[in-house]
Amino acid sequence: MIFYFTATGNSLYAAKYLEEERISIPQIIDKEHLEFQADRIGIVCPVYGHEVPQMVQDFLAKASFETDYFYMVLTYGNRHGGAAELAWKLCRKCGIQPDYINVLMMVDNWLPSFDMNEQRAIDKKVDDHLEVIKKEIEGRVHKISEVTDTDRAAHQQFLENQSKLPADLWQHLITVGKGCVGCGLCEQVCPSGSIRVEQGKAEVNEGYTPKLKPLGVSLDAYGTIILGTPTWWYTMAPAVLSFLRENDLSGKRVIPFQTHAGWPGHGLKDIEEELPGAVVEKGKMIQFSAQEFGKLVTPKKEIQRWIAEL
């Protein structure tokens, strides 16, 4: 059993490598009872300023673990700053006796400071190091990753530098570019509730319908239309709305489906309301994981059965 906190995917990648049973900390942090029992229990998370994220700190303080072997793997991109020792102190403060704490260097994706193309070009031998860590965990090795005086000095220097900066500095370093489509998924899955998306909501409220490129085919040749849409602020995507309003589907058989990550809203109902002259059959909701990109939640057999019945 491994609990993970991931922001950009590094720690989730490590969690998948290490254990079959994985539990997202943000998804359970607000539950009333956080009591867990397993032969071995692990935590994998990034380090922010050489320390585990605040949500992970809160989780360790709230939860109770009954296990013969408790371990932590801390991912970082540039300098760990004695993260293992800091995590050990945190565990002891929370009444946890860790058996194993190790650090794992991965791609540094803190975008304000690092170029991703340069980071990808660096061979940090992540899988090799993960394999070593996995074997040590499976062998119940007891160790805390070595921390040097240089590491400790780096952390102290970081704290001193932070104390001289404006409290809200980090809130202004990242901006949203034109590539954002306003779907709102980032707001729904953000583990700390730090994101608010207004574009998608505004597009839906204003009935925004972007201009579409020509289809290149005549819909007159088709009696059945299978129409798919992602969830866009609890309804269909604006481009799908444009398609429905630019094309006459009267008399046609329309079979809609909608993908979502746990918050489907009323997209299928809205599609049906846009097609008063069509024969709209009962649509299909297809759910994907909000935490693991591309992971299907709706059973594949259920989808195949729906397709076979069309």
C-alpha positions as CSV (number, residue, x, y, z in Angstrom):
1,M,0.0,0.0,0.0
2,I,1.4,3.4,-1.0
3,F,-0.1,6.8,-0.5
4,Y,1.0,9.5,-3.1
5,F,0.8,13.2,-3.6
6,T,1.6,14.3,-7.1
7,A,1.4,17.7,-8.8
8,T,3.0,17.1,-12.3
9,G,3.3,13.3,-12.4
10,N,6.8,12.5,-11.0
11,S,5.6,11.0,-7.7
12,L,2.7,9.2,-9.4
13,Y,5.2,7.6,-11.8
14,A,7.3,6.4,-8.8
15,A,4.2,5.2,-7.0
16,K,3.2,3.1,-10.0
17,Y,6.6,1.6,-10.1
18,L,6.7,0.7,-6.4
19,E,3.3,-0.7,-5.5
20,E,0.1,-2.1,-7.1
21,E,-2.2,-0.6,-4.4
22,R,-2.0,3.2,-4.7
23,I,-4.1,5.8,-2.9
24,S,-4.2,9.5,-3.6
25,I,-3.7,11.6,-0.5
26,P,-5.7,14.5,-1.8
27,Q,-8.7,12.2,-2.5
28,I,-8.8,10.9,1.1
29,I,-7.4,13.8,3.2
30,D,-10.8,15.1,4.2
31,K,-12.2,11.7,5.3
32,E,-13.1,11.4,8.9
33,H,-11.4,8.1,9.6
34,L,-7.8,7.7,8.4
35,E,-6.7,4.4,9.8
36,F,-4.7,2.0,7.7
37,Q,-3.3,-1.4,8.2
38,A,-1.0,-3.3,5.8
39,D,2.2,-5.4,5.8
40,R,4.1,-2.4,4.5
41,I,2.9,1.2,4.0
42,G,4.7,3.8,1.9
43,I,4.5,7.5,1.1
44,V,5.8,9.0,-2.1
45,C,5.7,12.8,-2.7
46,P,7.8,15.6,-4.0
47,V,9.7,18.0,-1.9
48,Y,8.9,21.7,-1.9
49,G,11.7,23.8,-0.5
50,H,13.3,20.5,0.6
51,E,10.2,19.5,2.7
52,V,7.2,17.4,2.0
53,P,4.1,19.4,0.9
54,Q,1.8,20.8,3.5
55,M,-1.0,18.4,2.6
56,V,1.3,15.5,3.1
57,Q,2.3,16.9,6.5
58,D,-1.3,17.2,7.5
59,F,-2.0,13.7,6.3
60,L,0.8,12.2,8.4
61,A,-0.4,14.1,11.4
62,K,-4.1,13.0,11.0
63,A,-3.6,9.4,9.9
64,S,-2.7,6.3,11.8
65,F,-0.7,3.4,10.3
66,E,-0.4,-0.1,11.6
67,T,2.4,-1.8,9.7
68,D,5.6,-3.7,10.1
69,Y,7.4,-1.5,7.6
70,F,6.9,2.2,7.0
71,Y,8.8,3.9,4.2
72,M,9.0,7.2,2.3
73,V,10.3,8.1,-1.2
74,L,10.8,11.8,-1.8
75,T,11.1,13.0,-5.4
76,Y,13.1,16.1,-6.3
77,G,14.6,17.7,-9.4
78,N,17.7,19.7,-8.5
79,R,18.7,19.7,-4.8
80,H,17.1,17.7,-2.0
81,G,18.5,19.9,0.8
82,G,18.5,17.1,3.4
83,A,14.9,16.2,2.6
84,A,15.2,12.7,4.1
85,E,16.3,14.0,7.5
86,L,13.6,16.7,7.5
87,A,11.0,14.0,6.6
88,W,12.4,11.8,9.4
89,K,11.9,14.6,11.9
90,L,8.4,15.1,10.7
91,C,7.5,11.5,11.1
92,R,8.8,11.4,14.6
93,K,6.8,14.5,15.4
94,C,3.7,12.7,14.1
95,G,4.4,9.6,16.2
96,I,5.6,7.5,13.2
97,Q,8.8,5.5,13.3
98,P,10.0,5.3,9.6
99,D,12.0,2.3,8.6
100,Y,13.2,3.6,5.3
101,I,13.4,7.1,3.7
102,N,15.1,7.7,0.4
103,V,15.3,10.5,-2.2
104,L,14.8,10.1,-6.0
105,M,16.0,12.7,-8.5
106,M,13.6,13.1,-11.4
107,V,12.9,15.8,-14.1
108,D,12.7,19.2,-12.5
109,N,9.4,20.6,-13.8
110,W,9.3,23.8,-11.7
111,L,8.7,25.8,-14.9
112,P,9.8,29.3,-13.6
113,S,13.3,28.0,-13.0
114,F,14.0,25.1,-15.4
115,D,13.8,24.5,-19.1
116,M,11.9,21.3,-19.8
117,N,13.8,20.5,-23.0
118,E,17.0,20.7,-21.1
119,Q,15.6,18.6,-18.2
120,R,14.4,15.9,-20.6
121,A,17.8,15.7,-22.2
122,I,19.5,14.9,-18.8
123,D,19.6,11.2,-18.1
124,K,18.9,11.0,-14.4
125,K,18.6,7.2,-14.6
126,V,15.2,7.3,-12.8
127,D,14.2,3.7,-13.6
128,D,17.6,2.4,-12.4
129,H,17.3,4.2,-9.1
130,L,13.7,3.2,-8.7
131,E,14.6,-0.4,-9.2
132,V,17.3,-0.1,-6.4
133,I,14.7,1.5,-4.1
134,K,12.1,-1.1,-4.9
135,K,14.5,-4.0,-4.1
136,E,15.5,-2.3,-0.9
137,I,11.9,-1.9,0.1
138,E,11.0,-5.5,-0.8
139,G,14.1,-6.6,1.2
140,R,12.9,-4.5,4.2
141,V,16.2,-2.6,4.3
142,H,16.3,-0.1,7.2
143,K,18.0,3.2,6.3
144,I,17.5,6.9,6.1
145,S,19.2,8.5,3.0
146,E,22.5,10.2,3.9
147,V,22.4,13.9,4.6
148,T,25.5,16.1,4.6
149,D,26.3,19.4,6.2
150,T,26.3,20.9,2.8
151,D,22.7,19.7,2.4
152,R,21.7,21.2,5.7
153,A,23.4,24.5,4.8
154,A,21.5,24.6,1.5
155,H,18.2,24.2,3.4
156,Q,19.1,27.0,5.9
157,Q,20.1,29.3,3.0
158,F,16.8,28.5,1.3
159,L,14.9,29.5,4.4
160,E,16.8,32.7,4.8
161,N,16.2,33.6,1.2
162,Q,12.5,32.9,1.5
163,S,12.2,35.1,4.6
164,K,13.3,38.1,2.5
165,L,10.7,37.5,-0.3
166,P,7.1,38.8,-0.5
167,A,4.7,36.2,0.9
168,D,2.7,36.1,-2.4
169,L,5.7,35.9,-4.7
170,W,5.0,32.4,-6.1
171,Q,1.4,33.3,-6.9
172,H,2.6,35.6,-9.7
173,L,5.2,33.4,-11.4
174,I,2.9,31.2,-13.4
175,T,0.4,32.6,-15.9
176,V,-2.1,30.8,-18.1
177,G,-1.4,31.1,-21.8
178,K,-3.6,30.9,-24.9
179,G,-3.2,27.1,-25.0
180,C,-5.8,26.8,-22.2
181,V,-9.1,25.6,-23.6
182,G,-11.1,26.5,-20.5
183,C,-12.4,23.0,-19.7
184,G,-12.1,23.5,-15.9
185,L,-10.5,20.0,-15.3
186,C,-7.5,21.6,-13.6
187,E,-9.7,23.3,-11.1
188,Q,-11.6,20.1,-10.4
189,V,-8.5,18.0,-9.7
190,C,-6.2,20.5,-8.1
191,P,-5.2,18.8,-4.8
192,S,-5.0,22.0,-2.8
193,G,-7.9,23.9,-4.4
194,S,-5.6,26.6,-5.6
195,I,-6.9,26.9,-9.2
196,R,-10.1,28.8,-10.3
197,V,-11.0,28.7,-14.0
198,E,-13.4,31.3,-15.2
199,Q,-13.0,31.1,-19.0
200,G,-14.8,27.8,-19.4
201,K,-17.7,29.0,-17.2
202,A,-17.9,32.3,-19.1
203,E,-17.9,30.5,-22.5
204,V,-20.8,28.3,-21.3
205,N,-22.8,31.1,-19.7
206,E,-22.4,33.3,-22.8
207,G,-23.3,30.5,-25.2
208,Y,-19.9,30.8,-27.0
209,T,-19.8,29.0,-30.3
210,P,-16.4,29.0,-32.1
211,K,-16.3,29.0,-35.9
212,L,-15.5,25.5,-37.2
213,K,-13.5,24.4,-40.2
214,P,-15.5,22.6,-43.0
215,L,-16.1,19.0,-42.3
216,G,-15.1,17.9,-45.7
217,V,-18.0,15.4,-45.9
218,S,-21.7,15.7,-46.5
219,L,-23.9,14.7,-43.5
220,D,-26.7,14.1,-46.0
221,A,-25.1,10.7,-46.7
222,Y,-25.5,9.5,-43.2
223,G,-28.6,8.5,-41.3
224,T,-26.8,7.9,-38.0
225,I,-24.5,10.3,-36.2
226,I,-22.4,9.3,-33.2
227,L,-21.5,12.5,-31.4
228,G,-18.9,12.7,-28.7
229,T,-18.0,15.6,-26.4
230,P,-15.7,16.2,-23.3
231,T,-17.3,17.8,-20.3
232,W,-17.0,21.6,-20.5
233,W,-18.2,23.2,-17.3
234,Y,-20.8,20.6,-16.8
235,T,-22.1,20.6,-20.4
236,M,-20.9,20.0,-23.9
237,A,-17.8,21.7,-25.4
238,P,-18.5,25.0,-27.2
239,A,-17.2,23.4,-30.5
240,V,-19.8,20.7,-30.2
241,L,-22.5,23.3,-29.7
242,S,-21.3,25.0,-32.8
243,F,-21.5,21.8,-34.8
244,L,-25.1,21.2,-33.7
245,R,-26.2,24.7,-34.6
246,E,-24.3,24.8,-37.9
247,N,-25.7,21.4,-39.2
248,D,-29.3,20.3,-39.7
249,L,-29.6,16.8,-38.1
250,S,-33.4,16.7,-38.4
251,G,-34.7,13.2,-38.9
252,K,-31.3,11.6,-38.2
253,R,-30.5,9.1,-35.5
254,V,-28.1,10.8,-33.1
255,I,-26.2,8.8,-30.4
256,P,-24.3,11.0,-28.0
257,F,-21.5,10.1,-25.6
258,Q,-19.7,12.3,-23.0
259,T,-16.3,11.8,-21.3
260,H,-15.7,13.2,-17.9
261,A,-13.5,12.8,-14.8
262,G,-16.2,12.6,-12.2
263,W,-18.2,15.7,-12.8
264,P,-20.4,15.0,-15.9
265,G,-23.0,17.6,-15.3
266,H,-25.8,17.7,-17.9
267,G,-24.1,17.6,-21.3
268,L,-26.2,14.7,-22.7
269,K,-29.4,16.5,-21.8
270,D,-28.2,19.7,-23.3
271,I,-27.3,17.9,-26.6
272,E,-30.8,16.4,-26.8
273,E,-32.4,19.9,-26.2
274,E,-30.4,21.2,-29.2
275,L,-31.8,18.5,-31.5
276,P,-35.6,18.8,-31.3
277,G,-36.0,17.4,-34.9
278,A,-33.6,14.4,-34.5
279,V,-34.1,11.0,-32.9
280,V,-31.7,11.3,-30.0
281,E,-31.0,7.9,-28.3
282,K,-29.9,7.5,-24.7
283,G,-26.3,8.6,-24.5
284,K,-23.3,7.1,-22.7
285,M,-21.2,8.6,-20.0
286,I,-17.6,7.5,-20.1
287,Q,-15.5,8.3,-17.0
288,F,-11.7,8.7,-16.8
289,S,-9.6,9.1,-13.7
290,A,-9.1,12.6,-12.4
291,Q,-5.7,11.7,-11.0
292,E,-4.2,9.3,-13.5
293,F,-4.2,10.9,-17.0
294,G,-5.8,8.6,-19.6
295,K,-6.8,5.9,-17.1
296,L,-10.3,4.6,-17.9
297,V,-12.7,4.2,-14.9
298,T,-15.8,3.0,-16.8
299,P,-15.2,-0.7,-17.4
300,K,-14.1,-1.4,-20.9
301,K,-16.6,-4.3,-21.2
302,E,-19.4,-1.9,-20.4
303,I,-18.3,0.4,-23.3
304,Q,-17.9,-2.5,-25.7
305,R,-21.4,-3.7,-24.7
306,W,-22.8,-0.3,-25.4
307,I,-21.1,-0.2,-28.8
308,A,-22.4,-3.7,-29.7
309,E,-25.9,-2.6,-28.9
310,L,-25.9,0.5,-31.1
